[in-house]
Amino acid sequence: MEKQDHIVYQQFSSINVNDNFFDSLRNSYSDFNSWFQTKASQSKKAYVSYDDDQHLIAFLFLKTETGPEPGVSPVLDGNRIKIGTFKVDWNHHSALGKRLLAIAMRKFAFYSSKYSKIYVTLFENEKTKGLKKLLELYGFDLFGTKNKDELVFVKNVPSNIESNPFKIFPFISQQNGTDYLLAVLPKFHSLMFGDVNLQSEKDISVPDTSSINNIEKVYLSASVNSQLLTFGDHLIAYRMTDYKGSAYYRSVTTSVGTVIEVKNLSNFVTFTDFEQYVKNKSVFSSDELSRFWKQRTYPWVIKFLYNFSFEKYPNREKLLNNNIINEDQRIVVQRIEKKSFIELVKLGETNESFIID
């Protein structure tokens, strides 16, 4: 049983085409309703999210293409994935838009042995300024134009000489950086990694929160090892035991991330500076952040990208049996050998398409 996610992959035929959410698309494309009904008759599906009143707040449709794309200059050819329709209320749901974009990029990475690029077209205006900036950050380059009035942005499978973790996201280079386990308490794990489908978290729903939706995550730690982390290092999330059984089986590794930067609370002049830095990226409430600021219990502020989750979740027993950790180690921020990182990625049955070397 999979836990309930606020983002669902739903048949077009089950989505209300008359929802006001689609009005702007109808205004831009006179045949939008006809296109929508065609997709419904073809049993196509899209990623959608709803508010509490069951009105749409986000929509993402992906399609595969081959051959030259009509109207695009210069010629866009080859097997590719198109972000066909992507609409979010960016003023109020920017983090949700980032998670949907991450879904599209992870889908591209998963099938990158078959599709060499992913692309999107957009009209350049005030409403698309945020999306354009986000695309450029995550490795989409301006390729050309479509019908002379739409911009075409393309992201290719990155080469192993590209080291910028934003540009290669969600891919990773196993050979770059140093590798660490990052211990995460169960109550925070479910609020950080919404895509992880642990049996022990199957009854926990995935809410529409910034900490879940954001590609960038911020976590606070007391471990002095945190200061060793540098840009491009790898983190593997180690979800600690919930004490409902032996830690050998309840403590599991779930996800791979890439370090962006590490700060100490002393780097922030005021609490407001600190709160702004972690805003929308942290699992912690304002009250918790205020308490951490005053008590300095968790002085290390770790910012990282959440690249992908494992298909299988190796537990503590497997880590011990494969000599990745030893019995005496207390995992907080724990460095592991490069060979251990590679072995752990294998144990997680990671699709090899996510690895660029």
Secondary structure by P-SEA (a helix, b strand, c coil): cccccccccccccccccccccaaaaaaaccaaaaaaaaaaaabbbbbbcccccccccbbbbbbbbccccccccccccccccccccccccccccaaaaaaaaaaaaaaaaaaccccccccccccccccaaaaaaaaaaacccccccccccbbbbbbcccccccccccccccccccccbbbbbbbbcaaaaaaccccccccccccccccccccccccbbbbbbccccccccccbbbbbbbbcccccccccccccccbbbbbcccccccccccaaaaaaaacccccccaaaaaaaaaaccccbbbbbbbcccccccccaaaaaaacccccccccccccccaaaaaaaaaaaccccccccc
